[in-house]
Amino acid sequence: MGRIKQGLNYLFAKPKIEKLEKIKLLLTEEEYKIFINMDNYDKVHSIGVYQMVKRDEILNRDEKYLKLALLHDCGKEKISLPTRMKKVLVGDKLLDRHPKLGYEKLKEIDLELADLILNHHGLDGDKKLKRFQEIDDRN
């Protein structure tokens, strides 16, 4: 059922204007340009992760993790639904590279945030990064 919901979200989801306005206040102008150029599906997913991070007792006071929630998938570019389905079924090299591509986009803007993006699927993270991964996986 969850995968069907994801497919429908990919096709029809759009971020709400009022949420975009709040996000604009948190991100720098450069970061916001990266966010706004993400695929609508990834923006909606990232906003959901952001809302969960805001409610999390461990992460909610850390601005880097709030920004990570919004930008962690910025390296996915505009990946098609068939490619995303392929990733779920058999794997896909293009989607596997998204943390590195996201790192490249952010490294000149905020190296610490870029490092978090690079490692947001990694196995060796500290308590905060592991908590973030749990939230990302649930959303």
Contact map, one row per residue, 1 for C-alpha under 8 A:
1111100000000000000000000000000000000000000000000000000000000000000000000000000000000000000000000000000000000000000000000000000000000000000
1111110000000000000000000000000000000000000000000000000000000000000000000000000000000000000000000000000000000000000000000000000000000000000
1111111000000000000000000000000000000000000000000000000000000000000000000000000000000000000000000000000000000000000000000000000000000000000
1111111100000000000000000000000000000000000000000000000000000000000000000000000000000000000000000000000000000000000000000000000000000000000
1111111110000000000000000000000000000000000000000000000000000000000000000000000000000000000000000000000000000000000000000000000000000000000
0111111111000000000000000000000000000000000000000000000000000000000000000000000000000000000000000000000000000000000000000000000000000000000
0011111111100000000000000000000000000000000000000000000000000000000000000000000010000000000000000000000000000000000000000000000000000000000
0001111111111000000000000000000000000000000000000000000000000000000000000000000000000000000000000000000000000000000000000000000000000000000
0000111111111000000000000000000000000000100000000000000000000000000000000000000000000000000000000000000000000000000000000000000000000000000
0000011111111000000000000000000000000001100000000000000000000000000000000000000010000000000000000000000000000000000000000000000000000000000
0000001111111000000000000000000000000000100000000000000000000000000000000000000000000000000000000000000000000000000000000000000000000000000
0000000111111100000000000000000000000000000000000000000000000000000000000000000000000000000000000000000000000000000000000000000000000000000
0000000111111110000000000000000000000001100100000000000000000000000000000000000000000000000000000000000000000000000000000000000000000000000
0000000000011111000000000000000000000001101100000000000000000000000000000000000000000000000000000000000000000000000000000000000000000000000
0000000000001111101100000000000000000001001100100000000000000000000000000000000000000000000000000000000000000000000000000000000000000000000
0000000000000111111100000000000000000000000000000000000000000000000000000000000000000000000000000000000000000000000000000000000000000000000
0000000000000011111110000000000000000000000000000000000000000000000000000000000000000000000000000000000000000000000000000000000000000000000
0000000000000001111111000000000000000000000000000000000000000000000000000000000000000000000000000000000000000000000000000000000000000000000
0000000000000011111111100000000000000000000000100000000000000000000000000000000000000000000000000000000000000000000000000000000000000000000
0000000000000011111111110000000000000000000000000000000000000000000000000000000000000000000000000000000000000000000000000000000000000000000
0000000000000000111111111000000000000000000000000000000000000000000000000000000000000000000000000000000000000000000000000000000000000000000
0000000000000000011111111100000000000000000000000000000000000000000000000000000000000000000000000000000000000000000000000000000000000000000
0000000000000000001111111110000100000000000000000000000000000000000000000000000000000000000000000000000000000000000000000000000000000000000
0000000000000000000111111111100100000000000000000000000000000000000000000000000000000000000000000000000000000000000000000000000000000000000
0000000000000000000011111111000000000000000000000000000000000000000000000000000000000000000000000000000000000000000000000000000000000000000
0000000000000000000001111111000000000000000000000000000000000000001000000000000000000000000000000000000000000000000000000000000000000000000
0000000000000000000000111111111100000000000000000000000000000000001000000000000000000000000000000000000000000000000000000000000000000000000
0000000000000000000000011111111100000000000000000000000000000000000000000000000000000000000000000000000000000000000000000000000000000000000
0000000000000000000000010011111110000000000000000000000000000000000000000000000000000000000000000000000000000000000000000000000000000000000
0000000000000000000000000011111111000000000000000000000000000000000000000000000000000000000000000000000000001000000000000000000000000000000
0000000000000000000000000011111111100000000000000000000000000000000000100000000000000000000000000000000001001000000000000000000000000000000
0000000000000000000000110011111111110000000000000000000000000000000000000000000000000000000000000000000000000000000000000000000000000000000
0000000000000000000000000000111111111000000000000000000000000000000000000000000000000000000000000000000000000000000000000000000000000000000
0000000000000000000000000000011111111100000000000000000000000000000000100100000000000000000000000000000010000000000000000000000000000000000
0000000000000000000000000000001111111100001000000000000000000000000001100100000000000000000000000000000000000000000000000000000000000000000
0000000000000000000000000000000111111100001000000000000000000000000000000000000000000000000000000000000000000000000000000000000000000000000
0000000000000000000000000000000011111110000000000000000000000000000000000000000000000000000000000000000000000000000000000000000000000000000
0000000000000000000000000000000001111111011000000000000000000000000000000101110000000000000000000000000000000000000000000000000000000000000
0000000000000000000000000000000000001111111000000000000000000000000000000000111000000000000000000000000000000000000000000000000000000000000
0000000001001110000000000000000000000111111100000000000000000000000000000000000000000000000000000000000000000000000000000000000000000000000
0000000011101100000000000000000000000011111110000000000000000000000000000000000000000000000000000000000000000000000000000000000000000000000
0000000000000000000000000000000000000111111111000000000000000000000000001100000000000000000000000000000000000000000000000000000000000000000
0000000000000110000000000000000000110111111111100000000000000000000001000000000000000000000000000000000000000000000000000000000000000000000
0000000000001110000000000000000000000001111111110000000000000000000000000000000000000000000000000000000000000000000000000000000000000000000
0000000000000000000000000000000000000000111111111000000000000000000000000000000000000000000000000000000000000000000000000000000000000000001
0000000000000000000000000000000000000000011111111100000000000000000011111000000000000000000000000000000000000000000000000000000000000000000
0000000000000010001000000000000000000000001111111110000000000000000011000000000000000000000000000000000000000000000000000000000000000000000
0000000000000000000000000000000000000000000111111111000000000000000000000000000000000000000000000000000000000000000000000000000000000000001
0000000000000000000000000000000000000000000011111111100000000000000011000000000000000000000000000000000000000000000000000000000000000011001
0000000000000000000000000000000000000000000001111111110000000000011011000000000000000000000000000000000000000000000000000000000000000000000
0000000000000000000000000000000000000000000000111111111000000000000000000000000000000000000000000000000000000000000000000000000000000000000
0000000000000000000000000000000000000000000000011111111100000000000000000000000000000000000000000000000000000000000000000000000000000010000
0000000000000000000000000000000000000000000000001111111100110000110010000000000000000000000000000000000000000000000000000000000000010010000
0000000000000000000000000000000000000000000000000111111100111000010000000000000000000000000000000000000000000000000000000000000000000000000
0000000000000000000000000000000000000000000000000011111110010000000000000000000000000000000000000000000000000000000000000000000000000000000
0000000000000000000000000000000000000000000000000001111111110000000000000000000000000000000000000000000000000000000000000000000000000000000
0000000000000000000000000000000000000000000000000000001111110000000000000000000000000000000000000000000000000000000000000000000000000000000
0000000000000000000000000000000000000000000000000000000111111000000000000000000000000000000000000000000000000000000000000000000100100000000
0000000000000000000000000000000000000000000000000000110111111100110000000000000000000000000000000000000000000000000000000000000100110000000
0000000000000000000000000000000000000000000000000000111111111110110000000000000000000000000000000000000000000000000000000000000000000000000
0000000000000000000000000000000000000000000000000000010001111110000000000000000000000000000000000000000000000000000000000000000000000000000
0000000000000000000000000000000000000000000000000000000000111111110000000000000000000000000000000000000000000000000000000000000000000000000
0000000000000000000000000000000000000000000000000000000000011111111000000000000000000000000000000000000000000000000000000000000000000000000
0000000000000000000000000000000000000000000000000000000000000111111100000000000000000000000000000000000000000001100000000000000000000000000
0000000000000000000000000000000000000000000000000000100000110111111110000000000000000000000000000000000000000000000000000000000000010000000
0000000000000000000000000000000000000000000000000100110000110111111111000000000000000000000000000000000000000000000000000000000000000000000
0000000000000000000000000110000000000000000000000100000000000011111111100000000000000000000000000000000000000000100000000000000000000000000
0000000000000000000000000000000000000000000000000000000000000001111111110000000000000000000000000000000000000000100110000000000000000000000
0000000000000000000000000000000000000000000001101100100000000000111111110000000000000000000000000000000000000000000000000000000000010001000
0000000000000000000000000000000000100000001001101100000000000000011111111000000000000000000000000000000000000000000000000000000000000000000
0000000000000000000000000000001001100000000001000000000000000000001111111100000000000000000000000000010000000000000010000000000000000000000
0000000000000000000000000000000000000000000001000000000000000000000111111110000000000000000000000010010000000000000110010000000000000000000
0000000000000000000000000000000000000000010001000000000000000000000001111111000000000000000000000110010000000000000010000000000000000000000
0000000000000000000000000000000001100100010000000000000000000000000000111111100000000000000000000100110000000000000000000000000000000000000
0000000000000000000000000000000000000000000000000000000000000000000000011111100000000000000000001111111010000000000000000000000000000000000
0000000000000000000000000000000000000100000000000000000000000000000000001111111000000000000000101100110000000000000000000000000000000000000
0000000000000000000000000000000000000110000000000000000000000000000000000111111000000000000000000000000000000000000000000000000000000000000
0000000000000000000000000000000000000110000000000000000000000000000000000001111100000000000000000000000000000000000000000000000000000000000
0000000000000000000000000000000000000010000000000000000000000000000000000001111110110000000000100000000000000000000000000000000000000000000
0000000000000000000000000000000000000000000000000000000000000000000000000000011111110000000000000000000000000000000000000000000000000000000
0000001001000000000000000000000000000000000000000000000000000000000000000000001111111000000000000000000000000000000000000000000000000000000
0000000000000000000000000000000000000000000000000000000000000000000000000000000111111100000000000000000000000000000000000000000000000000000
0000000000000000000000000000000000000000000000000000000000000000000000000000001111111110000100000000000000000000000000000000000000000000000
0000000000000000000000000000000000000000000000000000000000000000000000000000001111111111000100100000000000000000000000000000000000000000000
0000000000000000000000000000000000000000000000000000000000000000000000000000000011111111100000000000000000000000000000000000000000000000000
0000000000000000000000000000000000000000000000000000000000000000000000000000000001111111111100000000000000000000000000000000000000000000000
0000000000000000000000000000000000000000000000000000000000000000000000000000000000111111111100100000000000000000000000000000000000000000000
0000000000000000000000000000000000000000000000000000000000000000000000000000000000011111111000000000000000000000000000000000000000000000000
0000000000000000000000000000000000000000000000000000000000000000000000000000000000001111111000000000000000000000000000000000000000000000000
0000000000000000000000000000000000000000000000000000000000000000000000000000000000000111111100000000000000000000000000000000000000000000000
0000000000000000000000000000000000000000000000000000000000000000000000000000000000000111111110000000000000000000000000000000000000000000000
0000000000000000000000000000000000000000000000000000000000000000000000000000000000110110011111110000000000000000000000000000000000000000000
0000000000000000000000000000000000000000000000000000000000000000000000000000000000000000001111111000000000000000000000000000000000000000000
0000000000000000000000000000000000000000000000000000000000000000000000000000000000000000000111111100000000000000000000000000000000000000000
0000000000000000000000000000000000000000000000000000000000000000000000000001001000010010000111111100000000000000000000000000000000000000000
0000000000000000000000000000000000000000000000000000000000000000000000000000000000000000000111111110000000000000000000000000000000000000000
0000000000000000000000000000000000000000000000000000000000000000000000000011000000000000000011111111100000000000000000000000000000000000000
0000000000000000000000000000000000000000000000000000000000000000000000001111000000000000000001111111110000000000000000000000000000000000000
0000000000000000000000000000000000000000000000000000000000000000000000011010000000000000000000011111111000000000000011111000000000000000000
0000000000000000000000000000000000000000000000000000000000000000000000000010000000000000000000001111111100000000000011000000000000000000000
0000000000000000000000000000000000000000000000000000000000000000000000000111000000000000000000001111111110000000000000000000000000000000000
0000000000000000000000000000000000000000000000000000000000000000000000111111000000000000000000000111111111000000010011000000000000000000000
0000000000000000000000000000000000000000000000000000000000000000000000000010000000000000000000000011111111100000011011000000000000000000000
0000000000000000000000000000000000000000000000000000000000000000000000000000000000000000000000000001111111110000010000000000000000000000000
0000000000000000000000000000000001000000000000000000000000000000000000000010000000000000000000000000111111110000010000000000000000000000000
0000000000000000000000000000001000000000000000000000000000000000000000000000000000000000000000000000011111111110110000000000000000000000000
0000000000000000000000000000000000000000000000000000000000000000000000000000000000000000000000000000001111111111111000000000000000000000000
0000000000000000000000000000000000000000000000000000000000000000000000000000000000000000000000000000000111111110000000000000000000000000000
0000000000000000000000000000011000000000000000000000000000000000000000000000000000000000000000000000000001111110000000000000000000000000000
0000000000000000000000000000000000000000000000000000000000000000000000000000000000000000000000000000000001111111110000000000000000000000000
0000000000000000000000000000000000000000000000000000000000000000000000000000000000000000000000000000000001111111111000000000000000000000000
0000000000000000000000000000000000000000000000000000000000000001000000000000000000000000000000000000000000100111111100000000000000000000000
0000000000000000000000000000000000000000000000000000000000000001001100000000000000000000000000000000000001100111111110000000000000000000000
0000000000000000000000000000000000000000000000000000000000000000000000000000000000000000000000000000011111100111111111000000000000000000000
0000000000000000000000000000000000000000000000000000000000000000000000000000000000000000000000000000001000100011111111100000000000000000000
0000000000000000000000000000000000000000000000000000000000000000000100010000000000000000000000000000000000000001111111110000000010000000000
0000000000000000000000000000000000000000000000000000000000000000000100111000000000000000000000000011011000000000111111110000000000000000000
0000000000000000000000000000000000000000000000000000000000000000000000000000000000000000000000000011011000000000011111111000000000000000000
0000000000000000000000000000000000000000000000000000000000000000000000000000000000000000000000000010000000000000001111111100100000000000000
0000000000000000000000000000000000000000000000000000000000000000000000010000000000000000000000000010000000000000000111111100000010011000000
0000000000000000000000000000000000000000000000000000000000000000000000000000000000000000000000000010000000000000000001111110000000001000000
0000000000000000000000000000000000000000000000000000000000000000000000000000000000000000000000000000000000000000000000111111100000000000000
0000000000000000000000000000000000000000000000000000000000000000000000000000000000000000000000000000000000000000000000001111100000000000000
0000000000000000000000000000000000000000000000000000000000000000000000000000000000000000000000000000000000000000000000000111110000000000000
0000000000000000000000000000000000000000000000000000000000000000000000000000000000000000000000000000000000000000000000100111111111000000000
0000000000000000000000000000000000000000000000000000000000000000000000000000000000000000000000000000000000000000000000000001111111000000000
0000000000000000000000000000000000000000000000000000000000000000000000000000000000000000000000000000000000000000000000000000111111100000000
0000000000000000000000000000000000000000000000000000000001100000000000000000000000000000000000000000000000000000000000000000111111110000000
0000000000000000000000000000000000000000000000000000000000000000000000000000000000000000000000000000000000000000000100010000111111111000000
0000000000000000000000000000000000000000000000000000000000000000000000000000000000000000000000000000000000000000000000000000111111111100000
0000000000000000000000000000000000000000000000000000000001100000000000000000000000000000000000000000000000000000000000000000001111111110000
0000000000000000000000000000000000000000000000000000100000100000100010000000000000000000000000000000000000000000000000010000000111111111000
0000000000000000000000000000000000000000000000000000000000000000000000000000000000000000000000000000000000000000000000011000000011111111100
0000000000000000000000000000000000000000000000000000000000000000000000000000000000000000000000000000000000000000000000000000000001111111110
0000000000000000000000000000000000000000000000001001100000000000000000000000000000000000000000000000000000000000000000000000000000111111111
0000000000000000000000000000000000000000000000001000000000000000000010000000000000000000000000000000000000000000000000000000000000011111111
0000000000000000000000000000000000000000000000000000000000000000000000000000000000000000000000000000000000000000000000000000000000001111111
0000000000000000000000000000000000000000000000000000000000000000000000000000000000000000000000000000000000000000000000000000000000000111111
0000000000000000000000000000000000000000000010011000000000000000000000000000000000000000000000000000000000000000000000000000000000000011111
